[in-house]
Amino acid sequence: PIRFVQEGMRVVDASGQQIGKVELVKLGDPDAVTARGQETVGGEPRMSGEPRELLLRLGFVKVDRKGLLRPDAYVAADQIDRVEGDTVHLSVTDQDLLSDET
């Protein structure tokens, strides 16, 4: 379903809570052994180690979370349940998402 996601769409978690809006979509290559060649402009996702490698390989959506001081969140492609209209529905809750380290 990640191929149907567009910037500006609403993002809703598995409990039905609106998390925020899509800020960035990065398609990945799930069949790749490593994330080599999957780098993004701006250094997204802003984290290190294994979680970053996984997001780059699978593909991800960066979500601008609602709330003044809430860090942005990253949704792995396999955490997207479906896309309906202008809404991305996740298969996980907000608490299960990786956050921006900046």
N, C-alpha and C positions, 0 to 999 in steps of 0.2 A: 503493500500500500504506500510506501514512501514515495513512489514515483508520482503519486497524485497530490502530494503535499506541496503547498505554495506559501511563500512568505505572506504574513498578515493573517493567516487562518487562526481561528480559536483552537486552543488545546484543552481537552477535557480528560481527566484521569479516570481510572476504572470505577471510582466511587461516584462519578458524575460531577465532581468539583472542577470548575474552570481554573486552570493553572495560569494561563497567560496566552500569548500570541507567538506564532512562529516568526523567528527573526532570521533564521538561516536554514537552508536544506543542503545537505551534502550526501550525494549518492556514493555508495561504496562498491566494493567487489567482494561479496561474501565467500567466493571460492578462492580468493587470494590467501596465500600462506602467511604473508606479512602485510604490513600497512605501507610498505615502500611504494612510492609513486602516488600515494593518496593524500599527500600534504595539501593544505588549504591556504588560501591567501588570508593573512591576518593571524595565522597560527592556531586556528580553531581545530579541535576543541582545546580550551585553555586548561589543560591538566597534563599530568605526566604518567609514564609507566604503562602498565597493562590496560587500564581502562581507556586510555587515549588510543592505543593500538587497536583495541576492539571496536571503538566507535569509528575510527577511520576505515577499518576493514569492512564493517557491516553497513556503514552509512549512518547518518544521524540527523536529528533536527535540534536546533538550538531554540529554546523557548525563553522569551522575555517574560519572566514571572510577574504576576500581579503583586503589587506591594512595593513600597518605597525602597526598603533596604534588603529585599530578597534577591539572592544571587540568581543569575540565569541558570537554567537547567538543560541537560542534554538527554535526548530520547534516542536510544538505539533503534535502528530500523525494525528489529524484531520485537520491540515493545509497542509498536503501533498495531492496534486491533483493526481499525478501519477508518476510512475518510468518508464523511457524509456531508454533502454541501460544502460549507465553509468551515467545517469542524473536523479536527483530528481527534479520534477517540483512542485512548491508550489502554493497554491490557494490564497496566500497573498503576499504583497510586503515586501521588506527588512525592511521598517520602522515599520511594524506591529509585528515584531518578538521581543521576550524578549531577553535581553542581559545579559551576565555574569556580576555578581556584583564584581568580583575580580579585 
